[in-house]
Amino acid sequence: MQLIDILHRVPLFSELDDRELACLERLVKTSQVDKKNIIVQEDDPGDSLFIVLEGMVKISSYTADGKEVVLALLGKGAFFGEISLLDRQPRSATVTTMEPTRLAQISRRDLDPLLLEQPQITLKLLTEVVARLRKTSRVLERISSMDVPHRLYAYLIDFCQRFGQLLEDGKYDVVLPTHQLMADQLSTSRETVSRAISMLKKEGILVPGKRRGKMQIDVDTLNAMLDSF
C-alpha cells in the first residue's frame, strides 16, 4: 500500500484531499523500528510528531524511585509527540515499541506551517489531546474509586474496543498485553491481575481464541459487571 493511502486512513488526516495528502507525504519520514526500542525519551527535547503506521507502542513515565508507570498503549493510526510540539517543552513521557513498528515522523519545522494552512488538522489534533486528558481523568477516577477487578474490567473493555476484532457472536478477538503490563497500567501487582484474569477464565468471560496467543472476550458481560458495581 502506498504511503499516501496509509496517511488517508489515519484519522488525523482523513479529511485531506489528494492534493493535500500529496503535500503531506513529502513532509513525512518513515522508519521501521524493532520491538522493545525507545522512540522518544522522557525529558528529551521534542521536535517531531510521530504516527503509528503499523505495530504498537507504549507510553510510559517513571516515578522518582524508577518504577515505570504505563500511561497508554497506541496502535495503528494513533499519534504521539504532540504535547511537546504544542507547548515546546521537553517530552512528557517515554515511548517504546511493543512489537515491530512502522512510524511516520513529521518535524515541527514542517508541521507548523501545515497546521496553519489546514485548520481541520489542528482541530483534530486538539480534539485528540482533549480526549486523552479526559481518558486520563477517567483512569484516575477508576483507580481511586474501584477495586482492582473492576478496574481490570474497564481496562479490558477499552482495550478490546481499540485493538480487538469484533466477532459475529459479539465477542472480541484480541491479543492481550502481559499481566505485568496490565498491572503497570492499573497501579497494582501482576499477581493480582493474574488472579482476576483466572477468575474471568473460569467464568467463561475470557476464552482462548482460534489463533495462538489470542483471547475471545465477552465485553457485554464485562459491561454488565461494571454497571452493577
C-alpha positions in Angstrom: 0.0 0.0 0.0 1.3 3.5 -0.9 2.2 5.9 1.9 -0.4 8.4 0.7 -3.1 5.7 1.1 -1.9 4.8 4.6 -1.9 8.5 5.6 -5.5 8.9 4.3 -6.6 6.1 6.8 -5.0 8.0 9.7 -7.9 9.8 11.5 -5.8 12.9 11.9 -5.5 13.3 8.1 -8.7 11.7 6.9 -10.3 15.0 5.7 -7.4 16.0 3.5 -7.9 15.7 -0.3 -5.5 14.0 -2.7 -3.5 17.2 -3.3 -3.2 18.0 0.4 -2.2 14.4 1.1 0.5 14.6 -1.6 1.9 17.7 0.1 1.8 16.0 3.4 3.6 12.9 2.0 6.6 15.0 1.1 7.0 16.1 4.7 6.9 12.6 6.2 9.9 10.4 7.0 9.1 6.8 7.7 11.1 4.2 9.7 10.8 0.6 10.7 11.6 0.0 14.4 12.2 -3.3 16.1 10.4 -4.5 19.2 11.4 -3.0 22.6 13.1 0.1 21.2 12.8 3.5 22.7 11.4 6.1 20.2 11.4 9.1 22.5 12.7 9.5 26.0 11.0 11.5 28.8 12.6 14.9 29.3 14.3 14.9 25.9 13.7 17.9 23.5 10.6 17.3 21.4 10.6 18.5 17.8 8.6 15.8 15.9 5.1 14.3 15.7 5.0 10.5 15.2 2.2 8.4 13.7 1.9 4.7 14.1 1.5 3.2 10.6 1.8 -0.4 11.8 2.5 -2.0 15.2 2.1 -0.8 18.7 3.9 1.4 21.2 3.5 2.0 24.9 3.6 5.5 26.6 5.2 5.4 30.0 6.6 7.6 32.7 8.8 6.9 35.7 8.5 7.7 39.4 11.3 9.1 41.4 12.3 5.6 42.5 12.5 4.4 39.0 9.2 2.5 38.8 7.6 2.5 35.3 4.0 3.8 35.1 2.4 2.7 31.8 0.1 5.5 30.7 -1.3 4.1 27.4 -0.9 1.7 24.5 -1.2 3.1 21.0 -1.8 1.2 17.8 -2.2 1.7 14.1 -3.4 5.2 13.2 -2.6 6.8 16.6 0.0 9.5 17.0 2.2 10.8 19.8 4.7 13.6 20.5 2.0 16.3 20.0 2.3 17.8 23.5 6.0 18.8 23.1 5.1 20.3 19.7 2.3 22.3 21.2 4.0 23.7 24.3 7.6 23.4 23.1 8.6 21.7 26.4 10.7 18.5 26.8 9.0 15.2 26.2 6.4 14.3 28.9 6.8 10.5 28.5 8.9 7.7 27.1 7.6 5.8 24.1 8.7 2.2 23.5 7.7 -0.2 20.7 5.8 -3.2 21.9 6.3 -5.1 18.6 8.0 -4.4 15.2 6.5 -0.9 14.4 6.5 1.3 11.3 6.4 5.0 12.1 5.8 8.2 10.2 7.6 11.3 11.5 6.9 15.0 10.8 9.2 17.6 12.2 8.0 20.8 13.9 9.5 22.9 11.2 7.3 21.2 8.6 4.3 20.7 10.8 3.8 24.2 12.0 3.0 25.6 8.5 0.8 22.6 7.8 -1.3 23.3 10.9 -1.7 26.9 9.9 -2.7 26.0 6.3 -5.0 23.1 7.3 -7.1 24.1 10.3 -9.0 20.9 10.3 -5.8 19.0 11.2 -5.3 21.5 14.1 -8.8 20.9 15.3 -8.4 17.1 15.2 -5.0 17.4 17.0 -6.6 19.4 19.8 -9.6 17.1 19.9 -7.3 14.1 20.4 -5.3 15.9 23.1 -8.5 16.7 25.0 -9.8 13.2 24.6 -6.6 11.8 26.1 -6.9 14.2 29.0 -10.5 13.1 29.6 -9.3 9.5 29.5 -6.6 10.2 32.0 -9.2 11.7 34.3 -11.4 8.7 34.0 -8.5 6.4 34.7 -7.6 8.4 37.8 -11.2 8.2 38.9 -11.3 4.5 38.5 -8.1 4.0 40.4 -9.4 6.0 43.3 -13.0 4.6 43.4 -12.8 1.0 42.0 -11.3 -2.2 43.3 -8.8 -4.0 41.1 -11.2 -6.4 39.4 -13.5 -3.6 38.3 -10.6 -1.5 37.1 -9.5 -4.6 35.1 -13.0 -5.0 33.5 -12.9 -1.3 32.4 -9.4 -1.7 31.0 -10.3 -4.9 29.1 -13.4 -3.2 27.5 -11.4 -0.3 26.4 -8.5 -2.4 25.1 -10.9 -4.7 23.1 -12.7 -1.8 21.5 -9.4 -0.2 20.4 -7.3 -3.2 19.4 -9.7 -6.2 19.1 -11.7 -7.6 16.3 -15.5 -7.8 16.8 -16.8 -11.3 16.1 -20.2 -12.3 14.9 -21.2 -13.6 18.3 -20.5 -10.1 19.9 -17.2 -11.2 21.5 -13.9 -9.6 20.7 -10.9 -11.5 19.4 -7.7 -9.9 20.7 -4.1 -10.4 21.8 -3.9 -9.1 25.4 -0.8 -7.4 26.9 1.2 -9.3 29.5 -0.2 -9.4 33.0 2.7 -7.2 34.2 1.9 -4.6 31.6 -1.7 -4.5 32.6 -0.7 -4.3 36.3 1.6 -1.3 35.5 -1.4 0.5 33.9 -3.8 -0.4 36.7 -1.4 0.5 39.6 -1.5 -3.0 41.1 0.6 -6.1 41.1 1.0 -8.8 38.4 -0.2 -11.4 40.9 -3.5 -9.5 41.5 -4.1 -9.1 37.8 -3.3 -12.8 37.2 -5.9 -13.9 39.9 -8.6 -11.6 38.3 -7.8 -12.9 34.8 -8.0 -16.5 36.1 -11.4 -15.9 37.6 -12.7 -14.4 34.3 -11.4 -17.5 32.5 -13.2 -19.8 35.0 -16.4 -17.9 34.4 -16.1 -18.2 30.6 -15.8 -14.5 30.0 -12.3 -14.9 28.6 -11.7 -18.0 26.5 -8.8 -19.0 24.2 -9.2 -17.8 20.6 -8.8 -19.8 17.5 -5.3 -18.4 16.9 -2.4 -19.0 19.2 -2.0 -16.1 21.7 -5.4 -14.7 21.1 -8.3 -14.5 23.6 -12.0 -14.1 22.9 -13.6 -11.7 25.4 -17.3 -11.2 26.3 -17.4 -7.5 26.5 -21.1 -7.3 27.1 -20.8 -9.3 30.3 -17.9 -7.1 31.4 -20.1 -4.1 30.8 -22.9 -5.6 32.9 -20.4 -6.4 35.7 -19.2 -2.8 35.6 -22.7 -1.4 35.6 -23.6 -3.5 38.7 -20.6 -2.0 40.7 
